[in-house]
Amino acid sequence: MSNHRFYRIDSNGVLYPEQTAEEAVKPAPGGGYTWLDYTNPSPEDIGPLVELLDIHPLSVKDCLDEAHIPKIDNFDKSTFLLMNSCAYQEGRFLTGEIDFIIGKSFLVTVGGQRGAAHWDEKDIRGVLRLEAANLGRGPDFLLHALLDHVIDSKHKAISLLESEVDETEESIINNLAGFKMVRLVELRRNILRLRKSLFYEREMLIKLCRRDSLFISEKAIYHFRDIYDHLTKYYEEAEIYREVILSLTEMYLSMVNNQMSVVANRTNTTVRRLTFITTIFMPLTLLAGVGGMSEWSMMTGPENWKTAYPAFILGMVILGALTYGVLRIMDKRLRSKLEGK
């Protein structure tokens, strides 16, 4: 949905709304400059700015392109800047595009492409009210105020992202079985997206602070350096969160491996006990099978069964005890060798 605003701003920082861009760019008796704000514009909306403000055609083309990363382009009559707006909603890190075109007597802002976050009317009014004393000094001071607002929105997103990282760490520790690895993957993807945006924006502010643009005055440079400091801080925080996510991933995999090792050890212990019992009863089963086929009665005589069968059972008990003793000795020797290594 398109929503365009056009203002003349006098030397006292007072905003005068106009109906059209043509009216807003007309020279005023008291001086001042023009601010044209476009939300989700069409080529027909901003195309005329090439002639109206002598803007380079590539700047207009970049405003309509949706696949750019933060950058700065300096031209003879204007400077083009592209920033990312950020929001963190329901576990997703969302980025939008806000374009700035600054000239000697004008500032053009373009945003809201693809329905992405531009800026809220109420928030912008608050920003303009706080910066009223500086707005009359030129479009570079208005540019600073708007850029500062965009950076503040990044701080809110980073704070929410930090809380998400803390909650993820607690989930891994308190509920390992119910935790899903995909949550770490999504967090890592969000942090990398934030880091990429901050990296290019920081490089962009470096160029502004060294006055690569002809339309940033010496007095305004100090304000842009403050924005650069904030971006540097946020970039370092993104680096820290990236390292934290890597550590959490390693911790999660380590805890899962430990849990699997415990289960494997329990299984091995159970199988070992069953093998131990089976080994003891294997010879006894053989003897019981022979005795059950009346072979023992044939060898001792049917009349001697009262003596023969108790002796047979006693022999089985003795054989089982001997087998158990031999297995215990072999087990102790094996453990001693393993511990010795």
N, C-alpha and C positions, 0 to 999 in steps of 0.2 A: 504493500500500500504506500503510495507516494504522499509525502507531507513536507512541503518546502517552506522555508522561512527566509525572508529577505530583510536586512536591517541596514540603516545608516547609523554610524556611531560617530558622534561629534567629539571634539577635543576634551570635553568634560566627562566622557565615558557614558553618555546617555544614549540609549538605543531608541531608534525611531523605526518602527515597522513600516514596510512598503509592500505593495501588492505584487509588484513584478520586479524581476532582476534589473530591468532597464531603468526603472525609477530609482532603485537603490544605488545604482552606480553613477547617477547624475551628480556633478560637483555641488557641494553645499556651500553657502556663504561662510560658514564658520569652519570650514575645513573638515577634517575627519576622514573616515574610510568606510568601506563596505564589507558586510559579512553576509555571504550567501550560503545557506545551509540546506542541503538536499538529502532526502531520505528515500532510498530505493528509486533513484531516478532512471528515466529512460534516455536513450541517445538523443531524442528530441528535446529533452529537458536541459541537458548540459552541453549539447553540441554547439549552441549559439555562443557559449562563453569564449570559444576560440577567437571570435571576432570582437565580442563585447569587451573582453578584458585583455585581449592579446595573449591568451594562454596557449602554450604549445599543444598541438593536437595529441601528442603522446600522453600528456597528462590526462586529457579527457578519456582517451582509450584505456588507460590504466584504471581509471575510476569505474569503468564498465566491465573490466576484466575481473574475474572472481578467483583467479588462481595465483595471486601474487603473495610474496612474503614481504615483511617490513623492509622498506628501502627509502632512499632519498635520491631525487634527480634534480640537478640544478640546470636551469635554462636562463636565457638572457633576461626575460621579463618576469619570470616566476620560478618558484621552487616547489617541487612536488614531494610530499611525504606520505608514506603509508604506514599506519599503525594497526596493531591488533587489539580489539576489545576482547575481554576475557570474562567468562562466567563459569561457575562450577555448580552444576545442578544434577541431583540424583546420581551422583557417581560419575558424571560425564563432564569433561573439560571442554567447554565450547568456546570457539574463537570466531570473531567477526572481523570485518575490515572497515577501517575509517580512514578516509583519504583527506589530505589537507593540501591546498594549493594557495601559497602565499605570494603576494606581489607587493609593490610599493604602496598601494592604497586599497588593497582588498585582501580578504581571506575567504576561500571557498572550502566548505567541508561537505563530504559526501559519505554516507553510510547507509546501513540498513539493507545491504545487498543480501539476497536469499533469505530475507526475514531475520537476519542476525541482529544481535544487540547493537544499537547505535548509542543513544543516550536518552535518558528519561527527561521529559520536559521540566519536571519539578527539580531534578538534580541540576540541570543546566541553569535554571533560574537562580538557584542557590550559589552556583559557581560565579555567575555574572554579578550577583549582589556582593559577594565577598571580594571580587576583583574590580569593583567599580572604580576604585581610585587609580588603577593602572590601565584600564581599558582605553582611555582617551590618548594614551601615549603611542598607540600604533597597533597595527595588526599582529606584530610579533608578540606583543603582550597578551593579546587575545589567544593567539596560538599556544602560548605557554599555559594559560589558564585551562584550555581545553585538553591539552596533552597531560597536564597534571591530573585532571579528572579521570582520564583514561587510565593512567598509571595507578590511581587510587582504586579503581575497579579491579585491577590486577591484584592488588594487596588483599582485597576481600576474597578473591578466588584462591589465592595462595594460602590464606588462613583456613579456608574450608578444606583445601587439599591436605594441609598439615594435620587437621583433625582426623581426616580419613586415614592417613598413614598411622596415626596413634591408635585408632580403633582397630585397624588391621593387625597391628602388633599384638594388641590384647586378645584378639580373636584367635590368633595362632597359638598363643600361650594357654589360653583358657579352654579352647574348644578345637583341638587339633583335628579330631575326627570329622567335625562338621565344617571345617574350613575348606574353601575351594581355591585352587591355584589360579583360576581365571581372575580372581580379584587382584592378585599381585600383578598379573599381566596387564590388566586395565589401568592400574595405578601407574605402572611403569610407562605405559603409552601416554597417559595424561601428562606425566612429568616431562617426558621427552618433548611433547608438543609445546609445553610451557617454556622449557629451556630453549628450544629453537626460536620461539618468538622473542624471548628476552635477549638472546644473543644478537639477532639482527637489529633489534631496536636499540640496544646499547651501542652498536657500531654506528647507527644512524645519529644518535645523540652526540657521539664523538665528533662527527663531521659538522654538526650544528655548532657545537661549542668552540670549534676552531675556526668558525666563521666561513665555512665553505659557501654558505648561502649569503647572497648580497642583501637579503631582506631581513636579516636578524641583526638588530643594532647592538652596539657595544654594551649599552645599558641593560639589554634583555639577556645577554649571555649568562649573567650570574644566575638568573632564574632557571635557565635551561641546564646549567651545571647541577642545580639541585635535583632536577629530574634524572640526570645521568647518575647521580649518587644513589637514588632510589632503585633505578634499574640494575645497577651493579649489585646492590644488596639483594634484590630479588633473584638475580641470576645465581649468586652464591648460595642462596637458600635452595634453589632448584637443584644445584649440584649436590648439596647435602642430602636432599630428599632422594635423589637418584642413588646415592651411595647407601642410604638407609633401605631402599627397596631391594637393592642387591643383597644387603646383609639379611633382610627378612626372608628373601628367597632361599639363601643358603641355610638359614636357621630352620625354615620350614622343611626343606629337603633332608637336613640332618636329623630333625626330630622324627620325620616319617621313616627314615632309614633305621633309626634307633628302635622305633616301635616295631618295625618289621623284624629286626634282629632279635628283639625280645620274644616275639611270636615264634620265630624260627628256632630259638634256643629251647623254648617250651616244647615244641614239636619234636626236636631232637631228643630231649630228655624222655619224653613219652615213648618214642620209638625204641630208644635204648633199653628202657625198662621192659618193654614187650619182648624185645630180642633176648634179653637176659632170661626172662621166664621161659621163652620158647626153647632156648638152648638147654635149659635144665630139664625140661619135660620131654624133649625129643627121645633120648635113650629110654626113659621110663615108659613112654608110649610104645616103643618097640617091644620092650619086655612085656608090657601089659597085653599087647597083641598076641605075642607068642603064648603067654599063659592063658589067654582067653580062648585059644584054639585047642585046649586040652592037652597041649604038648607037655606041659609040666606034670600033669597026672599020669601020662604015659611013661614018663621017665622015672617018677618016684613011686608009681603004683597007686591005684585008686584007694587002697586001704590005708595009705599013709597021708591022706589029704589034710588031716587035722594038724600034722606037723609040717608038711611040705609047704602049704600055702602061707602060714605065718612066716616061715623062713623066707619065702619068695617076696613077701611084702617088706620084710625087714631088709632084704638085699636091695630092693628098690629105694628104700629110704636112705640106706647107706650110700648107694650110687648117686642119688640126688644131692646128698650133702657133700660128697666128694666133688661133684661137678660144680656146685655152688662155690666151694672153697677155691677150686682151680680158677674159676672165672674172676673171683675177687682178687686173687693174687695177680692175675694178668692185667686187671684193670688198674691196680695200684702201680704196677711197673710202667704201664702206659702213661699214667698221669705224672709219674716222676720224671719220665723222659721229656714230656711236654713242658713241664715246669722248669726243667733244667735248661731247655733251649730258650 
